[in-house]
Amino acid sequence: MHPNPRKPTLSTWLVAAALVTCQLTVLRAAEGQVRLADIEAGVHFGFNFSNGEIEDERLGLGAIVPVLGPIELTATFSYRYNFLNDPSMESSGSAWQSYFTARVRPFGRGSFAALGYGLTVSHISVSHPTQGTRSNTEVTDVIVIGLELPLWWIRPFGELYLIDILDRESAVGGNALFGLNFTLP
């Protein structure tokens, strides 16, 4: 046995759970249990409000796939277009953030509210003429509270993401996303 075995972190367990859930969803789709008309895709804008200010504005895409009854999987990708906040304009870079959550809608697909848990992956890469290039990727847990207006084929929504709930490396952070989801034909 290895003298210093590496214990799995919370992030490792979250990634494993997400992969198993995705695999089950793919199997259900292959068996014809998930219809294309049940899947939603959408666009959003949002921001980080962790420090009490609106910062790290973002634009992105997302998808919702029903799994079983009131349970659904969501995947969201956001490009953070205003993350540098460098008045000197010397730095350049890019940043993105993704969320992968399992959610429950208490009253099924017609519910206006959803509550979920999952993980977020955040990546930043910054280049500075004198300090060089640095990049960082973080994975942590997230709770999501979502509100959606379930209209016929278009669904306006707002979501609140609370970050670092169990894997506490810092204070709990917060992001908000607002947008439109569309049911697929």
Contacts in CASP RR format, 6 or more apart in sequence:
PFRMAT RR
TARGET T0000
AUTHOR 0000-0000-0000
METHOD contacts of the structure
MODEL  1
MHPNPRKPTLSTWLVAAALVTCQLTVLRAAEGQVRLADIEAGVHFGFNFS
NGEIEDERLGLGAIVPVLGPIELTATFSYRYNFLNDPSMESSGSAWQSYF
TARVRPFGRGSFAALGYGLTVSHISVSHPTQGTRSNTEVTDVIVIGLELP
LWWIRPFGELYLIDILDRESAVGGNALFGLNFTLP
9 167 0 8 1.000
10 141 0 8 1.000
10 166 0 8 1.000
10 167 0 8 1.000
11 119 0 8 1.000
11 139 0 8 1.000
11 140 0 8 1.000
11 141 0 8 1.000
11 167 0 8 1.000
14 118 0 8 1.000
14 119 0 8 1.000
14 139 0 8 1.000
14 141 0 8 1.000
15 119 0 8 1.000
15 139 0 8 1.000
17 102 0 8 1.000
17 118 0 8 1.000
18 100 0 8 1.000
18 102 0 8 1.000
18 118 0 8 1.000
18 119 0 8 1.000
21 67 0 8 1.000
21 73 0 8 1.000
21 102 0 8 1.000
22 73 0 8 1.000
24 67 0 8 1.000
25 34 0 8 1.000
25 65 0 8 1.000
25 67 0 8 1.000
25 73 0 8 1.000
28 34 0 8 1.000
28 67 0 8 1.000
28 68 0 8 1.000
34 65 0 8 1.000
34 66 0 8 1.000
34 67 0 8 1.000
36 184 0 8 1.000
36 185 0 8 1.000
37 183 0 8 1.000
37 184 0 8 1.000
37 185 0 8 1.000
38 65 0 8 1.000
38 66 0 8 1.000
38 109 0 8 1.000
38 183 0 8 1.000
39 63 0 8 1.000
39 64 0 8 1.000
39 65 0 8 1.000
39 66 0 8 1.000
39 183 0 8 1.000
39 184 0 8 1.000
40 63 0 8 1.000
40 64 0 8 1.000
40 155 0 8 1.000
40 181 0 8 1.000
40 182 0 8 1.000
40 183 0 8 1.000
40 184 0 8 1.000
41 61 0 8 1.000
41 62 0 8 1.000
41 63 0 8 1.000
41 64 0 8 1.000
41 181 0 8 1.000
41 182 0 8 1.000
41 184 0 8 1.000
42 61 0 8 1.000
42 62 0 8 1.000
42 63 0 8 1.000
42 179 0 8 1.000
42 180 0 8 1.000
42 181 0 8 1.000
42 182 0 8 1.000
43 59 0 8 1.000
43 60 0 8 1.000
43 61 0 8 1.000
43 62 0 8 1.000
43 179 0 8 1.000
43 180 0 8 1.000
44 59 0 8 1.000
44 60 0 8 1.000
44 61 0 8 1.000
44 62 0 8 1.000
44 76 0 8 1.000
44 78 0 8 1.000
44 157 0 8 1.000
44 159 0 8 1.000
44 177 0 8 1.000
44 178 0 8 1.000
44 179 0 8 1.000
44 180 0 8 1.000
45 57 0 8 1.000
45 58 0 8 1.000
45 59 0 8 1.000
45 60 0 8 1.000
45 177 0 8 1.000
45 178 0 8 1.000
45 179 0 8 1.000
46 57 0 8 1.000
46 58 0 8 1.000
46 59 0 8 1.000
46 78 0 8 1.000
46 175 0 8 1.000
46 176 0 8 1.000
46 177 0 8 1.000
46 178 0 8 1.000
47 54 0 8 1.000
47 55 0 8 1.000
47 56 0 8 1.000
47 57 0 8 1.000
47 58 0 8 1.000
47 175 0 8 1.000
47 176 0 8 1.000
48 54 0 8 1.000
48 55 0 8 1.000
48 56 0 8 1.000
48 173 0 8 1.000
48 174 0 8 1.000
48 175 0 8 1.000
49 55 0 8 1.000
49 174 0 8 1.000
49 175 0 8 1.000
49 176 0 8 1.000
50 163 0 8 1.000
50 171 0 8 1.000
50 173 0 8 1.000
50 174 0 8 1.000
50 175 0 8 1.000
55 82 0 8 1.000
55 83 0 8 1.000
55 85 0 8 1.000
56 80 0 8 1.000
56 82 0 8 1.000
56 83 0 8 1.000
56 95 0 8 1.000
56 175 0 8 1.000
57 80 0 8 1.000
57 81 0 8 1.000
57 82 0 8 1.000
58 78 0 8 1.000
58 79 0 8 1.000
58 80 0 8 1.000
58 81 0 8 1.000
58 97 0 8 1.000
58 177 0 8 1.000
59 78 0 8 1.000
59 79 0 8 1.000
59 81 0 8 1.000
60 76 0 8 1.000
60 77 0 8 1.000
60 78 0 8 1.000
60 79 0 8 1.000
61 76 0 8 1.000
61 77 0 8 1.000
62 74 0 8 1.000
62 75 0 8 1.000
62 76 0 8 1.000
62 77 0 8 1.000
62 181 0 8 1.000
63 74 0 8 1.000
63 75 0 8 1.000
63 76 0 8 1.000
64 72 0 8 1.000
64 73 0 8 1.000
64 74 0 8 1.000
64 103 0 8 1.000
64 181 0 8 1.000
65 72 0 8 1.000
65 73 0 8 1.000
65 74 0 8 1.000
66 72 0 8 1.000
66 109 0 8 1.000
67 73 0 8 1.000
67 102 0 8 1.000
69 108 0 8 1.000
70 104 0 8 1.000
70 105 0 8 1.000
70 106 0 8 1.000
70 107 0 8 1.000
70 108 0 8 1.000
70 109 0 8 1.000
70 111 0 8 1.000
71 102 0 8 1.000
71 103 0 8 1.000
71 104 0 8 1.000
72 102 0 8 1.000
72 103 0 8 1.000
72 104 0 8 1.000
72 105 0 8 1.000
72 114 0 8 1.000
73 100 0 8 1.000
73 101 0 8 1.000
73 102 0 8 1.000
73 103 0 8 1.000
74 99 0 8 1.000
74 100 0 8 1.000
74 101 0 8 1.000
74 102 0 8 1.000
74 103 0 8 1.000
74 144 0 8 1.000
75 98 0 8 1.000
75 99 0 8 1.000
75 100 0 8 1.000
76 98 0 8 1.000
76 99 0 8 1.000
76 100 0 8 1.000
76 177 0 8 1.000
77 96 0 8 1.000
77 97 0 8 1.000
77 98 0 8 1.000
78 96 0 8 1.000
78 97 0 8 1.000
78 98 0 8 1.000
78 177 0 8 1.000
79 94 0 8 1.000
79 95 0 8 1.000
79 96 0 8 1.000
80 95 0 8 1.000
80 96 0 8 1.000
80 97 0 8 1.000
83 95 0 8 1.000
83 124 0 8 1.000
84 91 0 8 1.000
84 92 0 8 1.000
84 93 0 8 1.000
84 126 0 8 1.000
90 128 0 8 1.000
90 129 0 8 1.000
91 126 0 8 1.000
91 127 0 8 1.000
91 128 0 8 1.000
92 126 0 8 1.000
92 127 0 8 1.000
93 124 0 8 1.000
93 125 0 8 1.000
93 126 0 8 1.000
93 127 0 8 1.000
94 124 0 8 1.000
94 125 0 8 1.000
95 122 0 8 1.000
95 123 0 8 1.000
95 124 0 8 1.000
95 125 0 8 1.000
96 122 0 8 1.000
96 123 0 8 1.000
97 120 0 8 1.000
97 121 0 8 1.000
97 122 0 8 1.000
97 123 0 8 1.000
97 175 0 8 1.000
98 120 0 8 1.000
98 121 0 8 1.000
98 122 0 8 1.000
99 118 0 8 1.000
99 119 0 8 1.000
99 120 0 8 1.000
99 142 0 8 1.000
99 144 0 8 1.000
99 161 0 8 1.000
100 118 0 8 1.000
100 119 0 8 1.000
100 120 0 8 1.000
100 121 0 8 1.000
101 116 0 8 1.000
101 117 0 8 1.000
101 118 0 8 1.000
101 119 0 8 1.000
101 142 0 8 1.000
101 144 0 8 1.000
102 116 0 8 1.000
102 117 0 8 1.000
102 118 0 8 1.000
103 114 0 8 1.000
103 115 0 8 1.000
103 116 0 8 1.000
103 144 0 8 1.000
103 146 0 8 1.000
104 114 0 8 1.000
104 115 0 8 1.000
104 116 0 8 1.000
105 111 0 8 1.000
105 113 0 8 1.000
105 114 0 8 1.000
106 113 0 8 1.000
106 115 0 8 1.000
109 150 0 8 1.000
110 150 0 8 1.000
111 148 0 8 1.000
111 150 0 8 1.000
112 147 0 8 1.000
112 148 0 8 1.000
112 149 0 8 1.000
112 150 0 8 1.000
113 145 0 8 1.000
113 146 0 8 1.000
113 147 0 8 1.000
113 148 0 8 1.000
114 144 0 8 1.000
114 145 0 8 1.000
114 146 0 8 1.000
114 147 0 8 1.000
114 148 0 8 1.000
115 143 0 8 1.000
115 144 0 8 1.000
115 145 0 8 1.000
115 146 0 8 1.000
116 143 0 8 1.000
116 144 0 8 1.000
116 145 0 8 1.000
117 141 0 8 1.000
117 142 0 8 1.000
117 143 0 8 1.000
117 144 0 8 1.000
118 141 0 8 1.000
118 142 0 8 1.000
118 143 0 8 1.000
118 144 0 8 1.000
119 139 0 8 1.000
119 140 0 8 1.000
119 141 0 8 1.000
119 142 0 8 1.000
120 139 0 8 1.000
120 140 0 8 1.000
120 141 0 8 1.000
120 142 0 8 1.000
120 161 0 8 1.000
120 163 0 8 1.000
121 137 0 8 1.000
121 138 0 8 1.000
121 139 0 8 1.000
122 137 0 8 1.000
122 138 0 8 1.000
122 139 0 8 1.000
123 135 0 8 1.000
123 136 0 8 1.000
123 137 0 8 1.000
123 138 0 8 1.000
124 135 0 8 1.000
124 136 0 8 1.000
124 137 0 8 1.000
125 133 0 8 1.000
125 134 0 8 1.000
125 135 0 8 1.000
126 133 0 8 1.000
126 134 0 8 1.000
126 135 0 8 1.000
127 133 0 8 1.000
140 163 0 8 1.000
140 164 0 8 1.000
140 167 0 8 1.000
140 169 0 8 1.000
141 163 0 8 1.000
141 164 0 8 1.000
141 165 0 8 1.000
141 166 0 8 1.000
141 167 0 8 1.000
142 161 0 8 1.000
142 162 0 8 1.000
142 163 0 8 1.000
142 165 0 8 1.000
143 161 0 8 1.000
143 162 0 8 1.000
143 165 0 8 1.000
144 159 0 8 1.000
144 160 0 8 1.000
144 161 0 8 1.000
144 162 0 8 1.000
145 159 0 8 1.000
145 160 0 8 1.000
145 162 0 8 1.000
146 157 0 8 1.000
146 158 0 8 1.000
146 159 0 8 1.000
146 160 0 8 1.000
147 157 0 8 1.000
147 158 0 8 1.000
147 159 0 8 1.000
148 155 0 8 1.000
148 156 0 8 1.000
148 157 0 8 1.000
148 158 0 8 1.000
148 181 0 8 1.000
149 155 0 8 1.000
149 156 0 8 1.000
149 157 0 8 1.000
153 182 0 8 1.000
153 183 0 8 1.000
154 180 0 8 1.000
154 181 0 8 1.000
154 182 0 8 1.000
154 183 0 8 1.000
155 180 0 8 1.000
155 181 0 8 1.000
155 182 0 8 1.000
155 183 0 8 1.000
156 178 0 8 1.000
156 179 0 8 1.000
156 180 0 8 1.000
157 177 0 8 1.000
157 178 0 8 1.000
157 179 0 8 1.000
157 180 0 8 1.000
157 181 0 8 1.000
158 176 0 8 1.000
158 177 0 8 1.000
158 178 0 8 1.000
158 179 0 8 1.000
159 176 0 8 1.000
159 177 0 8 1.000
159 178 0 8 1.000
160 174 0 8 1.000
160 175 0 8 1.000
160 176 0 8 1.000
161 174 0 8 1.000
161 175 0 8 1.000
161 176 0 8 1.000
161 177 0 8 1.000
162 172 0 8 1.000
162 173 0 8 1.000
162 174 0 8 1.000
163 172 0 8 1.000
163 173 0 8 1.000
163 174 0 8 1.000
163 175 0 8 1.000
164 170 0 8 1.000
164 171 0 8 1.000
164 172 0 8 1.000
164 173 0 8 1.000
165 172 0 8 1.000
END
